[in-house]
Amino acid sequence: MKKPKIVSKHVPVLTSDFSSLIPSISGIWIDGTFGSGGYSRVLLESGAEKVIAIDIDPDVLPIAERFEEIWPGMFKILTGNFCEMSELVAGLGIRNITGIVLDLGISSMHVDISTRGFSIKNDGPLDMRMSKEGPSACDFINYASETLISEVLLKYGEERHAKAIAKQIVSVRSETPIESTHQLASLIEKVLGTGSTLRIHPATRSFQAIRVAINNELQNLIQGLISGYHLLNVGGLFAVISFHSLEDRIVKRFFNLRTNSESALNELKRIGGNSEPLFEKLNKRPIVADAQELFQNPRSRPAKLRIVKKISDGYVKIRPESLGLPNVSSSLREFQCG
Ligand SMILES: C[S@@+](CC[C@H](N)C(=O)[O-])C[C@H]1O[C@@H](n2cnc3c(N)ncnc32)[C@H](O)[C@@H]1O
């Protein structure tokens, strides 16, 4: 019998490249970023015995429930953070993980539903919390110090005008709270100008930075990579789709790691020894969208897919900065959710 189609607005990216790099899918997979299930669907339709899906956003549950109906016993959804995937999966008593996929960031549903507060285009409350819990973007923008706002915009958004934007935020909020996405976007637009040469909205980098900061996205990514590495069988596959250079740098460096801690690695290098790589690459260069996918789904433009195979079971102890995690003041902690 033909499986019924699930209607969703999020178009998953690079799924055909994923499928052609992994022609025979089997065993138990983790989809650590379920969203509307594009990757879970590909896995279930291509031979996975079981998919354990994780998403930090409780709003994906109605879609996941449909998956549980369509693939009874083969699909399980867990609400949680993929940085704790080992613990979440251990709670199910499942071992022998054959593959993990992480399709990072936010989904189209986050952007399209204005009340979630991620959208520059559709006005909504300044929220941006994927988990719907903890401090929001509004708390950060209205209560963080000018220095912290500037640091976040610069380091998480690579926004060159971070200082000027932070100064304007602090000046405006002393008169009136900044509570909506349009208020913030137009404030930034006033500082930077609309510049007809800009391909993206002038507030895009700042919105990305604030979202990454309050959802603790980069630290979660590092913990998720470590947790996933420990969970995977030797021979298992780890696929990650990243959407900006900060994420991709972390993924690339992690996939290039070797066994032993960094200090041990340096010691070994000094005495001319060697250590084993953790992974073998399936694709030497990251996969990006081709012209057809770019045309059909412009959101795929920044996406990069890297897939590796775990080849050794080692001890991973790393300093997050060595993977490229920007060093941001610890006072950010009080504004992070999830
Ligand atoms: C780009 S979307 C994934 C789209 C999905 N692959 C699809 O085809 O529909 C990213 C999803 O991951 C979730 N997410 C982001 N960070 C997460 C984290 N640390 N732990 C669990 N879920 C996370 C978001 O809530 C969002 O639903």
The ligand as a Gaussian input file, in Angstrom:
#p B3LYP/6-31G(d) Opt

LIG

0 1
 C       16.695000      22.812000       9.546000
 S       15.458000      22.178000      10.586000
 C       15.454000      20.485000      10.204000
 C       14.555000      20.170000       9.099000
 C       14.318000      18.701000       8.895000
 N       15.513000      17.979000       8.526000
 C       13.247000      18.512000       7.842000
 O       13.553000      17.923000       6.808000
 O       12.125000      18.931000       8.045000
 C       16.259000      22.108000      12.147000
 C       15.393000      21.525000      13.247000
 O       16.255000      21.166000      14.305000
 C       15.741000      21.590000      15.529000
 N       16.906000      21.842000      16.397000
 C       17.801000      22.837000      16.286000
 N       18.732000      22.722000      17.249000
 C       18.426000      21.610000      17.958000
 C       19.020000      20.952000      19.073000
 N       20.130000      21.419000      19.666000
 N       18.456000      19.817000      19.516000
 C       17.335000      19.311000      18.926000
 N       16.711000      19.906000      17.896000
 C       17.262000      21.036000      17.410000
 C       14.909000      22.813000      15.219000
 O       13.874000      22.974000      16.169000
 C       14.368000      22.484000      13.822000
 O       13.119000      21.864000      13.906000

